[in-house]
Amino acid sequence: MRSLLTLSFLVLLGWSNNAIAQNDPKAKSILDGVTKKVSALKTMKANFSLKLTGGKGGNVTDTRKGSIALKGQKYHVVLGNQEIMCDNSTVWTYNKETKEVQVAKYNPGEQSMSPAKLFQPSFFDKEYTYAYKGERKEQGKNCDIIELTPRDKSKPIARIEMMIDKATSMIAGGNYWEKNGNKYAITISNIVQNAELPDGMFSWNPKEHPGVEVVDLR
């Protein structure tokens, strides 16, 4: 669960790698609609639930709840005892249990599914093929289902399924399958658009965290 957040946040996409899927106009139109909607927002925050199913026979389960705040490419994620902050230059991953914060240089090219990417799916054209898979009701919402498959077959992602709320053109959640058999399911709720979010919440403040060990990986 920690590696999912640190390397990519949470996820969701999947598709079939064929000529039709690569050029599915309906799927592209829906994804473009999400990009247009989110790009018009100054900030956004939401709650989410993340469930992991994996292990032999799919018997291992872990469900956690968290929150996310976005301001442009900056993000702040809280999930259990872990907190991740990114100011579009540096990423701080803070573990409250071990009282340790890891500091790394932000490199969007190395992140297969960051929080910012999740809500700004315009990058999918380069990294994934996509296909429209119909409609489904999820959490009481009528959703369009978009399936994505990574073009780079060396990635650990097998496929992703995104659920787009038809009424709002916002991502309502999805499912993320890894090649090792793990499945991550995410549900997004309580989206607040253009919330007041101070810049300070997207970077690490050592004065607010006395006694925390800093591990600089840059």
N, C-alpha and C positions, 0 to 999 in steps of 0.2 A: 504493500500500500504506500509506503514511504517513497519507494523508487518511482512509482507512478506519478506522484505529485512533484517530486524533485525534477524528473526528466520531462514530464509532460503534463501534468494535471489530470485531467480527467477525460476521459473519453469517448469518443464515439464516432465511428464512421465505417463504411464498408461498401463494396461493390464488386461487379464482375469485370474482369480485365479483357474486354473484347471491344470491337469497333463500335457497337451500338452503345455500350455503357460509357465509352469515352466521350461520346458526343450526344448524350441524352439531353435534348433541349428543355424538357419539362423540369428535370432535376436542376439544370443550370439556372433556369428562370427562378425557381424557388430559392436556391442558394443566393442568387444575386439580390433577391428581395430581402433576405436576412442581412446581407452586407449593407445594402442601402439604408435599412432601418437602423442598424447599429451605428453606422458611420455618422448618422445625423445626431447621435447622442453625445453629450459632453462627458457624462459619467453614467455608471450603472452599478447596482449592487443586487445580490440575490442570495438566497439560501439554496443548499443542495443536499441530497442524500446520495452516498456512494456505497454500492454493495459489490463485494468481491466474491465470486464463486470460482473455486479451483481445486487443485489437489487431485489425488487419485479418486476417480469416480465422481468428481465434482462435489465432494463432501465437505470441503473447507469453505466456510462462509464468514464474512466479516462485513458488517454494515456500520457506517459512520456518517455523521451529519456535520455540515460545515457551512461556511459562507465565503463569498467572493465579492471583491470590489474592483471595478475597472475605471481607469481614467486614461483614455487614449491607449497607449501600449503598456502603461503602468498597471500593475495588479497587486492585490493583497488577498491571500487565501488563508483561511483558518480551517483546520481539520483535526479535531481531537487535540492532541498535545503538540501538533506541528503547526507552524505559522510560516508562510512564505511571502516575502515582499520583493517587488521588482520595480525599479525606477527607470527602466528602459536602458540601463547601463550596467547595473549590478543586481545580483539575485542573492538575497539572504534567506537561508533556511534554518529556522530556529526550532530546536527541540526542547520543550519546556521540562521534560522529565530528566534529561541529561544535562540541562543548563548549558547547552552548546549551540552556537550559531555558525553555520558554514557560509562562507562568502565566496561567490563565484562570479565571473564575468558573464553578463547576459549575451548569449549568442542565439538569436531566434532560429538560425539555420540548423542548430543541433537539437532543437526542441520539436518533437514530432507532434505534440498537441498541448500547447501552452494555454492558459486561461484566455489570453487575448485572442489566440487563434480560434478557440472554440466559439467565440462570439463574433468572429470576423472571418467567415469561411471563404473569402475571395481567393485565398492561397490554394484552395483545393485543386484548381485547374492544373497547377504545376506538380503537385505532390500526389494526387489521387485521381483515379477514374471514378465515375459516379453514375448512378442509375436511380430512376424513380421506382419505388416499390409499392405504391398505392397509399391508401389511407388507413388509419387505425386510431381508435380512441384510447388515450392514455391519460390517467389522472383526471378524467372528466373532460379532456380537451380533444377536439378533432384535429389529428395531426397528419401531415404529409410525411411519408417515410422515405428517406434518402439513404442509399447504401453506397459505401465508399470502399475502395481497395487501393492500397499504396502501390504506386508505380515501382518503387524501389523494393524489390523482393527480399532484400537483405534485412529489412526492418522487422522488428518483433511483432508488429501488428499484422493480424490476419485479415480482419475487416472491421468496419465500423458502421453502425446504423444510427442515423440522426433522426430525431423527431422534431418537426417544425410545427408549431401551433398555427393552424390555418387562420385563426382570428386575429393574431397579432404579428405574424411573420417573425416570431422570436423562437429560439431553440428551447424546447420544453424538456429535453433530456435525450438519452440514447443508450446504446450498448456498444461495448468495445471488446473485441476478442483478440487474444494474443495467441501466437503459434504454440505456446507451451500449454494451452488448454484453459488458461485463466480467462474469466469473463468479468468485465466491470460494467455495472449498470448504474446510470446516474439519472436522478430526477431533479429538475430545477424548479424552484418555487419562489414566491414573494419577490418578483423582480421589481425594483424601483428604478425608474429612469431619471437621469439628471439630478441625482442626489448630491447634497453638499459633501464633497470628499476632500479634505485637506491634503496637500502634497506630502506632508510629513508621514502619513500613514503608509506610504509606499517605499520607505527607506528605513534602515535600522538606526535606532537612537540608543547608543550605549549608555547614556545617562539614565534611561528608563529601565535598563536591564543590568544592574550591578551584579558582579560575580559570575557573569556568563562568559564561558570560554569562547574565544573567537578562533576559528580555524579558517585561515585564508587560503583558498584554492586557486587564486588568480595567478 
